[in-house]
Amino acid sequence: MRRILSARPSIKIQHLILLLSLYYSLVLNRALLDKLFQLAADSNLAIFPYTAPILLFCLLAFLFTVVSLPYVFKPFMIFLTLTSAVAMYGVEQYHILLGVSMMENVFETNQNELSTYISLSSVLFIMMYGILPSLFIGFVKIEYPKGIWGQFKPRLGVFLIAIIGIGCVLSTEYKNYASIGRNNHYLGGMIIPAQFFNSIKYLNKTYFTAPLPYVSLGDDAQIATSQNAKPTLVVLILGETARAKNFSYNGYERNTNPYTMVDPLITFTDVTSCGTYTARSVPCMFSDLGQNDFEKARAQSRDSLVDVIRKAGVETLWIENDGGDKGVARTSSTMNAISQVSPFCQKDYCYDESLIAPMKAFIESAPQNKFVVLHTMGSHGPTYWQRYPQSMEIFSPSCNQSDIENCTDEAIRNVYDNTIAYTDYFIAKTIETLKPFQSQYNIALSYISDHGESLGESGLYLHGTPYAIAPKEQTHVPWLLWLPEQYAHSKGIDKACVSKKASETALSHDNLFHSILGLYGIQTRAKSQQLDLFSSCKSHLLTHDA
């Protein structure tokens, strides 16, 4: 071992900095360079794209020089290179952007979900572009000059090269960079290693920023008495990654809703999500802030929809089959499907049917006002085929692999549509489970998804694209409602009015907080009558709704 270590190749620190800068700018950032060349061609900019690798090289050389300290540089660059290879795979294969929002999504992904992205192609990719270069960095012996001037001199040379290069590029092409950047804000999310700096921003904002003063909502919450005096039970199915485009209810040419179509649900056809990933959408849709005013820190410092409902004296239960409640069920009872003994659970994941048994047990206890949230796995990719039993596969051939970019468009569409059909089956089965309890409760059910999904349109896969540039596939979501006559009559709701509004009104996640309160019949100053889609469809208003 000593002989091997003594035979290690050596490289001067300044040469390693330049070599790594070259690798990052030309290899790890090749997707960015390809995009810049494409944009330049569209804008008839002949010289501009050729300056991009030079600018990248100089910027990275400047950055790497700053951190080129003994005992620090090696571990830092190994970590950075490994994570950059992972980021490169995401950028190239799924066209993700490495902004703060994506880092939030990554950090809030649980271990089981993370494992779904592991495939032979991803492992080989990361080995080639991350592990092998990291082994080189770890094995090579770095020559650091002795003395203060000796340490300073080579770094000064790299600094000068970087600064001169940056100056030359910007002095000649600044207008083009400003124009391209202004019209294509997403480019910043393609730069590697942007994931490192945006991770620091996310961690600082999440863990090292003082929490805001807590805002209490719904302290005045009260439930209007139902006409038949029965307790109220509302079940909210929180969908995952379902896009409205692939629902038959919304005009999709395939029958992806064969199970609920037997007794059609009310469907809200024009609904926009609050975000494009769960970590943002879920806390936003359960908040009163609305998309324009939503900030995660503010939402965490005020009561959620579940909290307000509980303040009205309602027994609440959140049953989980996805990545957690994202902090919106902090005062509610919670249960995780994977922790239950269920025939619908595998080793690492459960089908959404596993949520029904604990829901039924909760309902069977003493009848009183209750609210249940079923957080489903829904259509979460890329392992779509694990979201439904194979016996329920309707469309084939299906893409039964996690590296979906290597499947045909038809196979991806088939496997995704199978998840939508299974979701429809789950909704129908949940409704059938609820129907026998109508003698004890007034029961209604609502289904809404947190965000949509890209299936290869414009080269995009999965979700999480920054909202400002996200395609409609990621922001147009389904919202369905099962509203039995008994429930509508007991709450004074005009079903025909609701159905008309569902087909004619543009809605968003901003409406959910207020509409669920309105559907339940909860009166509180925290509810906006304007955002409550049921407020104008009440045949009578029992009390003043502020």
HUWO-V397161 format. One record per backbone hydrogen bond with DSSP energy under -1.0 kcal/mol. CO is the residue of the C=O (numbers start at 1). NH is the residue of the N-H. If there is no record, write none. Layout:
CO & NH
CO & NH
This chain:
1 & 5
2 & 6
3 & 7
5 & 8
9 & 141
11 & 143
12 & 16
13 & 17
14 & 18
15 & 19
16 & 20
17 & 21
18 & 22
19 & 23
20 & 24
21 & 25
22 & 26
23 & 27
23 & 28
24 & 29
27 & 30
29 & 33
30 & 34
31 & 35
32 & 36
33 & 37
34 & 38
35 & 39
36 & 40
37 & 41
38 & 42
39 & 43
40 & 45
47 & 50
48 & 51
51 & 55
52 & 56
53 & 57
54 & 58
55 & 59
56 & 60
57 & 61
58 & 62
59 & 63
60 & 64
61 & 65
62 & 66
63 & 67
65 & 68
67 & 69
69 & 72
69 & 73
72 & 76
73 & 77
74 & 78
75 & 79
76 & 80
77 & 81
78 & 82
79 & 83
80 & 84
81 & 85
82 & 86
83 & 87
84 & 88
85 & 89
86 & 90
87 & 91
88 & 92
89 & 93
90 & 94
90 & 96
94 & 461
99 & 103
100 & 104
101 & 105
102 & 106
103 & 107
104 & 108
106 & 109
110 & 114
111 & 115
113 & 116
114 & 117
115 & 118
119 & 123
120 & 124
121 & 125
122 & 126
123 & 127
124 & 128
125 & 129
126 & 130
126 & 131
127 & 132
130 & 134
131 & 135
132 & 136
133 & 137
134 & 138
135 & 139
136 & 140
141 & 11
143 & 13
147 & 151
148 & 152
149 & 153
152 & 156
153 & 157
154 & 158
155 & 159
156 & 160
157 & 161
158 & 162
159 & 163
160 & 164
161 & 165
162 & 166
163 & 167
164 & 168
165 & 169
166 & 170
167 & 171
169 & 173
170 & 174
173 & 177
174 & 178
175 & 179
176 & 180
177 & 181
178 & 182
179 & 183
184 & 187
185 & 188
186 & 189
187 & 190
189 & 98
191 & 194
193 & 196
194 & 198
195 & 199
196 & 200
197 & 201
198 & 202
199 & 203
200 & 204
201 & 205
202 & 206
203 & 207
204 & 208
215 & 303
218 & 221
222 & 523
226 & 229
231 & 442
232 & 370
233 & 444
234 & 372
235 & 446
236 & 374
237 & 448
238 & 376
239 & 450
240 & 379
243 & 246
244 & 247
247 & 250
247 & 252
248 & 251
254 & 256
257 & 261
260 & 263
266 & 481
270 & 507
271 & 477
272 & 509
276 & 464
277 & 280
277 & 281
278 & 282
280 & 284
281 & 285
282 & 286
284 & 287
286 & 305
295 & 299
296 & 300
299 & 302
301 & 215
304 & 308
305 & 309
306 & 310
307 & 311
309 & 314
310 & 313
315 & 371
316 & 333
317 & 373
318 & 335
319 & 375
320 & 337
325 & 328
329 & 332
333 & 318
335 & 320
336 & 339
337 & 340
342 & 345
344 & 351
349 & 346
351 & 354
352 & 355
353 & 356
355 & 359
356 & 360
357 & 361
358 & 362
359 & 363
360 & 364
369 & 315
370 & 234
371 & 317
372 & 236
373 & 319
374 & 238
375 & 321
377 & 380
382 & 384
383 & 386
384 & 387
389 & 392
390 & 393
398 & 400
402 & 404
403 & 406
404 & 407
408 & 412
409 & 413
410 & 414
411 & 399
411 & 415
412 & 416
413 & 417
414 & 418
415 & 419
416 & 420
417 & 421
418 & 422
419 & 423
420 & 424
421 & 425
422 & 426
423 & 427
424 & 428
425 & 429
426 & 430
427 & 431
428 & 432
429 & 433
430 & 434
431 & 435
434 & 437
435 & 438
437 & 440
437 & 441
442 & 233
444 & 235
445 & 482
446 & 237
447 & 480
448 & 239
454 & 462
456 & 459
457 & 460
460 & 456
462 & 454
466 & 469
471 & 474
472 & 476
473 & 453
474 & 452
475 & 273
476 & 244
478 & 449
479 & 268
480 & 447
481 & 266
482 & 445
484 & 488
485 & 489
486 & 490
487 & 491
488 & 493
490 & 227
492 & 539
494 & 498
495 & 499
496 & 500
497 & 501
498 & 502
499 & 503
500 & 504
501 & 505
502 & 269
507 & 272
508 & 511
509 & 512
511 & 515
512 & 516
513 & 517
514 & 518
515 & 519
516 & 520
517 & 521
517 & 522
521 & 224
523 & 222
524 & 527
528 & 532
532 & 535
534 & 537
537 & 494
